[in-house]
Structures are given as C-alpha cells and as structure tokens.
Amino acid sequence: MVDTLWCVDDFATAFLSVRFYEELTPTRTIPQAIQAATTWLRTRTPAQFLDWCRTTLGFSPDDLDRCELRLSRYDSASPFAPRLYWSAFRANGLE
C-alpha cells in the first residue's frame, strides 16, 4: 500500500500516481516504483512534463493548455522540485 504522511497537492499527486503505475513493473517493487516516480516528478521541467502529458497520456491541445495554465502556479524551472510535492509518499505495510 502507498500512503502519505500529510495532505498533498492534488495536481502533483494525480500525475505522481500515474507515473507510479508506469514505474511499477513485475521486476520493480512498490518502494522502488515510488522512488522512481518521485525522482521523475521532481526533475521534470514544464516542457518535459507537458511533452509526457501529450505523448504518453494523450492529452488534447485543450487539456495541454489547461495543464500549462495550472503549471504556471508552480516554479517555472522545476514545478515539482520542492519536497512538499513528493516527499509525503511512502510504501506502508510491506516487509
């Protein structure tokens, strides 16, 4: 199970969740997938993030425009680099 230690940002969490499931493979554990997803999220530039939304998630031009507008509320260089967007997630109940 994956849970959080505090309330998290909905926008960042939605995309972190999608990326988590992309990273979760038969050869990767849940903790490894969380680590990979959080590393990915915190290192994306807005352009890289929007490109992923377009190519991988199949966002329409209108969806991309809305996403870009939402991204403008975050840091312009690395929107999700601050710890508050990714450090609350953990694997819980795994041995």
N, CA, C and O atoms as a GROMACS GRO file, in nm:
protein
  380
    1MET      N    1   0.084  -0.117   0.000
    1MET     CA    2   0.000   0.000   0.000
    1MET      C    3   0.089   0.124   0.000
    1MET      O    4   0.197   0.126   0.059
    2VAL      N    5   0.040   0.226  -0.068
    2VAL     CA    6   0.107   0.356  -0.070
    2VAL      C    7   0.018   0.454   0.004
    2VAL      O    8  -0.102   0.461  -0.020
    3ASP      N    9   0.078   0.530   0.093
    3ASP     CA   10   0.003   0.633   0.163
    3ASP      C   11   0.088   0.758   0.175
    3ASP      O   12   0.202   0.762   0.128
    4THR      N   13   0.031   0.860   0.239
    4THR     CA   14   0.104   0.986   0.256
    4THR      C   15   0.112   1.022   0.403
    4THR      O   16   0.029   0.979   0.484
    5LEU      N   17   0.211   1.099   0.436
    5LEU     CA   18   0.232   1.141   0.574
    5LEU      C   19   0.160   1.270   0.607
    5LEU      O   20   0.144   1.303   0.724
    6TRP      N   21   0.115   1.345   0.505
    6TRP     CA   22   0.042   1.469   0.525
    6TRP      C   23  -0.042   1.496   0.400
    6TRP      O   24  -0.029   1.426   0.300
    7CYS      N   25  -0.127   1.597   0.407
    7CYS     CA   26  -0.208   1.637   0.291
    7CYS      C   27  -0.115   1.676   0.177
    7CYS      O   28  -0.011   1.738   0.197
    8VAL      N   29  -0.154   1.637   0.058
    8VAL     CA   30  -0.068   1.659  -0.058
    8VAL      C   31  -0.142   1.740  -0.165
    8VAL      O   32  -0.264   1.749  -0.164
    9ASP      N   33  -0.066   1.797  -0.255
    9ASP     CA   34  -0.118   1.875  -0.366
    9ASP      C   35  -0.188   1.782  -0.466
    9ASP      O   36  -0.127   1.686  -0.514
   10ASP      N   37  -0.314   1.808  -0.496
   10ASP     CA   38  -0.393   1.721  -0.584
   10ASP      C   39  -0.334   1.710  -0.725
   10ASP      O   40  -0.328   1.601  -0.781
   11PHE      N   41  -0.293   1.821  -0.780
   11PHE     CA   42  -0.241   1.822  -0.917
   11PHE      C   43  -0.115   1.737  -0.928
   11PHE      O   44  -0.105   1.650  -1.015
   12ALA      N   45  -0.020   1.762  -0.841
   12ALA     CA   46   0.105   1.684  -0.843
   12ALA      C   47   0.079   1.537  -0.813
   12ALA      O   48   0.139   1.450  -0.875
   13THR      N   49  -0.009   1.510  -0.719
   13THR     CA   50  -0.038   1.373  -0.679
   13THR      C   51  -0.103   1.293  -0.792
   13THR      O   52  -0.072   1.175  -0.810
   14ALA      N   53  -0.190   1.355  -0.866
   14ALA     CA   54  -0.254   1.285  -0.978
   14ALA      C   55  -0.149   1.234  -1.076
   14ALA      O   56  -0.156   1.120  -1.120
   15PHE      N   57  -0.055   1.319  -1.110
   15PHE     CA   58   0.047   1.279  -1.206
   15PHE      C   59   0.150   1.186  -1.145
   15PHE      O   60   0.202   1.097  -1.212
   16LEU      N   61   0.181   1.205  -1.018
   16LEU     CA   62   0.270   1.111  -0.950
   16LEU      C   63   0.208   0.972  -0.948
   16LEU      O   64   0.279   0.873  -0.966
   17SER      N   65   0.080   0.964  -0.926
   17SER     CA   66   0.011   0.834  -0.923
   17SER      C   67   0.018   0.765  -1.059
   17SER      O   68   0.043   0.645  -1.066
   18VAL      N   69  -0.005   0.840  -1.164
   18VAL     CA   70   0.004   0.782  -1.298
   18VAL      C   71   0.146   0.732  -1.323
   18VAL      O   72   0.166   0.620  -1.371
   19ARG      N   73   0.243   0.815  -1.289
   19ARG     CA   74   0.382   0.775  -1.312
   19ARG      C   75   0.420   0.654  -1.226
   19ARG      O   76   0.496   0.568  -1.271
   20PHE      N   77   0.370   0.648  -1.104
   20PHE     CA   78   0.395   0.534  -1.016
   20PHE      C   79   0.353   0.404  -1.085
   20PHE      O   80   0.428   0.307  -1.086
   21TYR      N   81   0.234   0.402  -1.143
   21TYR     CA   82   0.187   0.281  -1.209
   21TYR      C   83   0.264   0.251  -1.336
   21TYR      O   84   0.276   0.135  -1.374
   22GLU      N   85   0.316   0.351  -1.402
   22GLU     CA   86   0.406   0.327  -1.515
   22GLU      C   87   0.536   0.262  -1.468
   22GLU      O   88   0.591   0.175  -1.536
   23GLU      N   89   0.584   0.304  -1.352
   23GLU     CA   90   0.710   0.253  -1.299
   23GLU      C   91   0.696   0.115  -1.232
   23GLU      O   92   0.795   0.044  -1.218
   24LEU      N   93   0.577   0.079  -1.192
   24LEU     CA   94   0.553  -0.048  -1.123
   24LEU      C   95   0.547  -0.160  -1.225
   24LEU      O   96   0.448  -0.175  -1.298
   25THR      N   97   0.652  -0.238  -1.230
   25THR     CA   98   0.664  -0.349  -1.324
   25THR      C   99   0.685  -0.478  -1.246
   25THR      O  100   0.709  -0.474  -1.126
   26PRO      N  101   0.675  -0.592  -1.312
   26PRO     CA  102   0.697  -0.719  -1.241
   26PRO      C  103   0.836  -0.730  -1.176
   26PRO      O  104   0.854  -0.806  -1.081
   27THR      N  105   0.932  -0.655  -1.227
   27THR     CA  106   1.067  -0.662  -1.171
   27THR      C  107   1.098  -0.549  -1.074
   27THR      O  108   1.210  -0.541  -1.022
   28ARG      N  109   1.003  -0.461  -1.051
   28ARG     CA  110   1.025  -0.346  -0.962
   28ARG      C  111   0.926  -0.352  -0.846
   28ARG      O  112   0.807  -0.373  -0.867
   29THR      N  113   0.976  -0.334  -0.726
   29THR     CA  114   0.891  -0.337  -0.607
   29THR      C  115   0.815  -0.205  -0.593
   29THR      O  116   0.847  -0.107  -0.661
   30ILE      N  117   0.715  -0.203  -0.506
   30ILE     CA  118   0.640  -0.080  -0.481
   30ILE      C  119   0.732   0.032  -0.431
   30ILE      O  120   0.724   0.143  -0.483
   31PRO      N  121   0.818   0.006  -0.331
   31PRO     CA  122   0.909   0.115  -0.290
   31PRO      C  123   0.999   0.165  -0.403
   31PRO      O  124   1.025   0.285  -0.413
   32GLN      N  125   1.045   0.075  -0.487
   32GLN     CA  126   1.129   0.117  -0.600
   32GLN      C  127   1.049   0.201  -0.699
   32GLN      O  128   1.100   0.299  -0.754
   33ALA      N  129   0.924   0.162  -0.722
   33ALA     CA  130   0.839   0.238  -0.815
   33ALA      C  131   0.807   0.376  -0.760
   33ALA      O  132   0.806   0.474  -0.834
   34ILE      N  133   0.782   0.385  -0.629
   34ILE     CA  134   0.758   0.517  -0.568
   34ILE      C  135   0.882   0.604  -0.584
   34ILE      O  136   0.873   0.721  -0.621
   35GLN      N  137   0.997   0.547  -0.555
   35GLN     CA  138   1.123   0.622  -0.567
   35GLN      C  139   1.143   0.671  -0.710
   35GLN      O  140   1.178   0.787  -0.732
   36ALA      N  141   1.123   0.583  -0.806
   36ALA     CA  142   1.141   0.621  -0.946
   36ALA      C  143   1.041   0.729  -0.987
   36ALA      O  144   1.077   0.824  -1.057
   37ALA      N  145   0.917   0.715  -0.944
   37ALA     CA  146   0.813   0.814  -0.980
   37ALA      C  147   0.841   0.949  -0.917
   37ALA      O  148   0.824   1.053  -0.982
   38THR      N  149   0.882   0.950  -0.791
   38THR     CA  150   0.909   1.078  -0.726
   38THR      C  151   1.033   1.146  -0.786
   38THR      O  152   1.036   1.267  -0.803
   39THR      N  153   1.132   1.066  -0.818
   39THR     CA  154   1.251   1.123  -0.883
   39THR      C  155   1.214   1.182  -1.017
   39THR      O  156   1.257   1.293  -1.051
   40TRP      N  157   1.134   1.110  -1.093
   40TRP     CA  158   1.089   1.159  -1.222
   40TRP      C  159   1.013   1.292  -1.205
   40TRP      O  160   1.042   1.390  -1.273
   41LEU      N  161   0.915   1.293  -1.115
   41LEU     CA  162   0.831   1.411  -1.097
   41LEU      C  163   0.913   1.534  -1.058
   41LEU      O  164   0.893   1.642  -1.113
   42ARG      N  165   1.003   1.518  -0.964
   42ARG     CA  166   1.076   1.635  -0.913
   42ARG      C  167   1.182   1.687  -1.008
   42ARG      O  168   1.234   1.797  -0.989
   43THR      N  169   1.216   1.609  -1.111
   43THR     CA  170   1.321   1.652  -1.203
   43THR      C  171   1.268   1.699  -1.338
   43THR      O  172   1.346   1.735  -1.426
   44ARG      N  173   1.137   1.699  -1.358
   44ARG     CA  174   1.079   1.742  -1.486
   44ARG      C  175   1.073   1.894  -1.496
   44ARG      O  176   1.038   1.963  -1.401
   45THR      N  177   1.108   1.943  -1.612
   45THR     CA  178   1.082   2.082  -1.646
   45THR      C  179   0.939   2.091  -1.695
   45THR      O  180   0.880   1.988  -1.728
   46PRO      N  181   0.882   2.211  -1.702
   46PRO     CA  182   0.746   2.221  -1.757
   46PRO      C  183   0.735   2.163  -1.899
   46PRO      O  184   0.638   2.096  -1.931
   47ALA      N  185   0.835   2.189  -1.982
   47ALA     CA  186   0.831   2.137  -2.120
   47ALA      C  187   0.834   1.984  -2.121
   47ALA      O  188   0.760   1.922  -2.197
   48GLN      N  189   0.918   1.924  -2.038
   48GLN     CA  190   0.924   1.778  -2.031
   48GLN      C  191   0.793   1.720  -1.978
   48GLN      O  192   0.744   1.618  -2.027
   49PHE      N  193   0.737   1.787  -1.879
   49PHE     CA  194   0.611   1.741  -1.820
   49PHE      C  195   0.498   1.747  -1.924
   49PHE      O  196   0.423   1.651  -1.939
   50LEU      N  197   0.488   1.859  -1.994
   50LEU     CA  198   0.383   1.873  -2.095
   50LEU      C  199   0.402   1.777  -2.211
   50LEU      O  200   0.305   1.726  -2.266
   51ASP      N  201   0.527   1.751  -2.248
   51ASP     CA  202   0.554   1.654  -2.353
   51ASP      C  203   0.507   1.514  -2.312
   51ASP      O  204   0.450   1.441  -2.393
   52TRP      N  205   0.532   1.477  -2.186
   52TRP     CA  206   0.485   1.349  -2.134
   52TRP      C  207   0.333   1.343  -2.136
   52TRP      O  208   0.275   1.241  -2.173
   53CYS      N  209   0.268   1.452  -2.095
   53CYS     CA  210   0.121   1.456  -2.096
   53CYS      C  211   0.068   1.438  -2.239
   53CYS      O  212  -0.034   1.372  -2.260
   54ARG      N  213   0.138   1.497  -2.335
   54ARG     CA  214   0.093   1.487  -2.474
   54ARG      C  215   0.120   1.349  -2.533
   54ARG      O  216   0.030   1.287  -2.590
   55THR      N  217   0.243   1.302  -2.518
   55THR     CA  218   0.281   1.178  -2.586
   55THR      C  219   0.236   1.052  -2.512
   55THR      O  220   0.190   0.956  -2.575
   56THR      N  221   0.249   1.051  -2.382
   56THR     CA  222   0.218   0.929  -2.306
   56THR      C  223   0.072   0.925  -2.262
   56THR      O  224   0.006   0.821  -2.273
   57LEU      N  225   0.022   1.037  -2.215
   57LEU     CA  226  -0.115   1.040  -2.163
   57LEU      C  227  -0.217   1.077  -2.270
   57LEU      O  228  -0.338   1.063  -2.248
   58GLY      N  229  -0.171   1.124  -2.383
   58GLY     CA  230  -0.260   1.155  -2.494
   58GLY      C  231  -0.348   1.277  -2.472
   58GLY      O  232  -0.462   1.281  -2.518
   59PHE      N  233  -0.295   1.376  -2.400
   59PHE     CA  234  -0.372   1.498  -2.375
   59PHE      C  235  -0.404   1.569  -2.506
   59PHE      O  236  -0.321   1.575  -2.597
   60SER      N  237  -0.522   1.623  -2.514
   60SER     CA  238  -0.562   1.704  -2.628
   60SER      C  239  -0.497   1.842  -2.616
   60SER      O  240  -0.446   1.877  -2.509
   61PRO      N  241  -0.499   1.920  -2.724
   61PRO     CA  242  -0.446   2.057  -2.713
   61PRO      C  243  -0.514   2.138  -2.603
   61PRO      O  244  -0.448   2.216  -2.533
   62ASP      N  245  -0.645   2.122  -2.587
   62ASP     CA  246  -0.715   2.195  -2.481
   62ASP      C  247  -0.670   2.149  -2.343
   62ASP      O  248  -0.650   2.231  -2.253
   63ASP      N  249  -0.653   2.018  -2.326
   63ASP     CA  250  -0.604   1.965  -2.198
   63ASP      C  251  -0.463   2.017  -2.168
   63ASP      O  252  -0.432   2.052  -2.055
   64LEU      N  253  -0.380   2.022  -2.271
   64LEU     CA  254  -0.244   2.073  -2.253
   64LEU      C  255  -0.245   2.221  -2.214
   64LEU      O  256  -0.166   2.264  -2.130
   65ASP      N  257  -0.335   2.298  -2.276
   65ASP     CA  258  -0.346   2.439  -2.240
   65ASP      C  259  -0.385   2.455  -2.093
   65ASP      O  260  -0.328   2.538  -2.022
   66ARG      N  261  -0.481   2.376  -2.049
   66ARG     CA  262  -0.524   2.383  -1.908
   66ARG      C  263  -0.412   2.339  -1.815
   66ARG      O  264  -0.391   2.398  -1.709
   67CYS      N  265  -0.340   2.236  -1.856
   67CYS     CA  266  -0.229   2.187  -1.775
   67CYS      C  267  -0.118   2.293  -1.768
   67CYS      O  268  -0.061   2.316  -1.661
   68GLU      N  269  -0.090   2.355  -1.879
   68GLU     CA  270   0.013   2.460  -1.881
   68GLU      C  271  -0.028   2.578  -1.793
   68GLU      O  272   0.055   2.635  -1.722
   69LEU      N  273  -0.154   2.614  -1.797
   69LEU     CA  274  -0.203   2.721  -1.711
   69LEU      C  275  -0.186   2.683  -1.564
   69LEU      O  276  -0.144   2.766  -1.483
   70ARG      N  277  -0.219   2.561  -1.531
   70ARG     CA  278  -0.204   2.514  -1.392
   70ARG      C  279  -0.057   2.512  -1.351
   70ARG      O  280  -0.023   2.548  -1.239
   71LEU      N  281   0.030   2.471  -1.442
   71LEU     CA  282   0.174   2.469  -1.413
   71LEU      C  283   0.228   2.608  -1.384
   71LEU      O  284   0.328   2.622  -1.314
   72SER      N  285   0.164   2.710  -1.438
   72SER     CA  286   0.214   2.847  -1.416
   72SER      C  287   0.205   2.888  -1.269
   72SER      O  288   0.264   2.989  -1.230
   73ARG      N  289   0.132   2.814  -1.189
   73ARG     CA  290   0.123   2.843  -1.045
   73ARG      C  291   0.244   2.791  -0.968
   73ARG      O  292   0.262   2.824  -0.850
   74TYR      N  293   0.325   2.711  -1.033
   74TYR     CA  294   0.441   2.647  -0.968
   74TYR      C  295   0.569   2.714  -1.017
   74TYR      O  296   0.566   2.802  -1.102
   75ASP      N  297   0.680   2.670  -0.961
   75ASP     CA  298   0.811   2.720  -1.003
   75ASP      C  299   0.828   2.701  -1.153
   75ASP      O  300   0.793   2.596  -1.207
   76SER      N  301   0.882   2.800  -1.220
   76SER     CA  302   0.892   2.794  -1.365
   76SER      C  303   0.999   2.698  -1.416
   76SER      O  304   0.988   2.650  -1.529
   77ALA      N  305   1.102   2.669  -1.338
   77ALA     CA  306   1.209   2.581  -1.384
   77ALA      C  307   1.180   2.435  -1.355
   77ALA      O  308   1.194   2.350  -1.444
   78SER      N  309   1.140   2.405  -1.235
   78SER     CA  310   1.110   2.267  -1.192
   78SER      C  311   0.986   2.272  -1.104
   78SER      O  312   0.997   2.287  -0.982
   79PRO      N  313   0.869   2.260  -1.163
   79PRO     CA  314   0.745   2.282  -1.087
   79PRO      C  315   0.730   2.197  -0.962
   79PRO      O  316   0.677   2.244  -0.861
   80PHE      N  317   0.776   2.074  -0.968
   80PHE     CA  318   0.752   1.983  -0.856
   80PHE      C  319   0.879   1.945  -0.780
   80PHE      O  320   0.883   1.843  -0.712
   81ALA      N  321   0.982   2.027  -0.793
   81ALA     CA  322   1.107   2.000  -0.720
   81ALA      C  323   1.094   2.016  -0.569
   81ALA      O  324   1.156   1.939  -0.496
   82PRO      N  325   1.015   2.111  -0.519
   82PRO     CA  326   1.004   2.124  -0.373
   82PRO      C  327   0.951   1.995  -0.308
   82PRO      O  328   0.861   1.929  -0.360
   83ARG      N  329   1.008   1.964  -0.196
   83ARG     CA  330   0.975   1.839  -0.125
   83ARG      C  331   0.826   1.822  -0.096
   83ARG      O  332   0.777   1.709  -0.091
   84LEU      N  333   0.754   1.929  -0.076
   84LEU     CA  334   0.614   1.917  -0.039
   84LEU      C  335   0.531   1.846  -0.146
   84LEU      O  336   0.422   1.797  -0.116
   85TYR      N  337   0.580   1.839  -0.270
   85TYR     CA  338   0.505   1.773  -0.377
   85TYR      C  339   0.532   1.624  -0.388
   85TYR      O  340   0.454   1.553  -0.453
   86TRP      N  341   0.637   1.574  -0.329
   86TRP     CA  342   0.670   1.433  -0.350
   86TRP      C  343   0.716   1.358  -0.225
   86TRP      O  344   0.713   1.235  -0.226
   87SER      N  345   0.760   1.425  -0.121
   87SER     CA  346   0.822   1.353  -0.009
   87SER      C  347   0.723   1.292   0.090
   87SER      O  348   0.765   1.219   0.180
   88ALA      N  349   0.595   1.319   0.077
   88ALA     CA  350   0.497   1.264   0.172
   88ALA      C  351   0.462   1.118   0.143
   88ALA      O  352   0.403   1.051   0.227
   89PHE      N  353   0.497   1.069   0.026
   89PHE     CA  354   0.456   0.934  -0.016
   89PHE      C  355   0.548   0.827   0.040
   89PHE      O  356   0.670   0.844   0.048
   90ARG      N  357   0.486   0.715   0.079
   90ARG     CA  358   0.566   0.604   0.130
   90ARG      C  359   0.494   0.472   0.105
   90ARG      O  360   0.372   0.468   0.088
   91ALA      N  361   0.571   0.366   0.103
   91ALA     CA  362   0.516   0.231   0.098
   91ALA      C  363   0.493   0.188   0.242
   91ALA      O  364   0.584   0.195   0.325
   92ASN      N  365   0.373   0.145   0.271
   92ASN     CA  366   0.336   0.111   0.408
   92ASN      C  367   0.285  -0.033   0.412
   92ASN      O  368   0.210  -0.076   0.324
   93GLY      N  369   0.326  -0.106   0.515
   93GLY     CA  370   0.277  -0.242   0.534
   93GLY      C  371   0.352  -0.347   0.454
   93GLY      O  372   0.307  -0.462   0.446
   94LEU      N  373   0.463  -0.310   0.394
   94LEU     CA  374   0.541  -0.405   0.317
   94LEU      C  375   0.658  -0.454   0.400
   94LEU      O  376   0.717  -0.380   0.478
   95GLU      N  377   0.688  -0.578   0.383
   95GLU     CA  378   0.802  -0.633   0.456
   95GLU      C  379   0.914  -0.664   0.364
   95GLU      O  380   1.019  -0.712   0.409
   0.00000   0.00000   0.00000
